[in-house]
Amino acid sequence: MENYVATFHTHLSALRSCRALQREETGARMAPVPRVLSSSCGTCVFYRGEDPLLSLLDQDLEAVYRQEGKEYALIHRAAG
C-alpha cells in the first residue's frame, strides 16, 4: 500500500473525494495542504491504496502525489 495526497481546486471537491475514498476504507482524511505542495483551496486528502484511485477523485482535482517519507512525488496532474 502506498500513501497518497490529493490536492483540489475547491474545498467541496476535496470533501466529495474524501467521502468517496472513505467508502473504500482507504483511511482517507482531510487536512491542510503541506507547505511544499501548492493548492488552490488549501485543503487536501491523505489516503492509502494499491494505486492512486483516480476514478474516486472529484472532477476539480488539481494533483495527486505519492508520499515518500517527508517527500512528495507528483504522479498525476489534472488537465486544465
N, C-alpha and C positions, 0 to 999 in steps of 0.2 A: 504494500500500500504506500502511496505517495501522499505528501501533504501539498495542497494547492491553495492559492489565494486568487480570488476573482475580484476585479475592480469594475465599477459600473459608472455610467454617466448620471444616473439618478438613484436616490435613496429607495424609491419604490421598486426599482428593478432589482436592487440588492435584496430587499425584503422578499420579493417573489422568488428569487433564485434560492435564497436561504431556506425558505419553506419547502420548495421542491426537493432540494438536497436533503433536508431533514427527513422527508418521507422515505428516502432511500437509505436512511441510517448511516450517513456519512460523517456524523459528528459535526455538521455544519453549524457555524456560529458567526454572527455579525460582529464587526469590530471596526475601530478607526483604521484607516489605511496606514501601513507602516511608512515612516518618513521617506524611505528610499524609493518608494513607489509613488507614481502620480495617479490621481483620481479626480474626476470632476465633482463628485458628490462627497468625498471624504469618508465613505463607508465601503467596506469590503466584506467578503465572506471567506472565512477559512474553512477548509473541508479536507477529507481524506477519500481516496479512491484508487482503484487499479489504473484508471485513466482519468483525464480531466472532466469527463461527464458533460461535455459541451451542450449536449441536447437538453439538459436540465436547466441551463442558464438562460435568463431572460434576454430579450432582444436588445436591450440597452447595455449589454456587456461592453466593457472597454477592453479588458485584457485578462489573461489567466497566466499565473506564474507558478512554477514548481518551487516549493520552499526547500532549500538545501542548507540545513543548519541555520545560520543567520543571513544567508544569501538567498536571492530570488532569481530564478532563470525564467525569462519570458518564453512561454511555449505557444501562446496564441494571442494575436491582436485582432480585434474585430475590425472588419472593413468599415470605412466611412470616415 
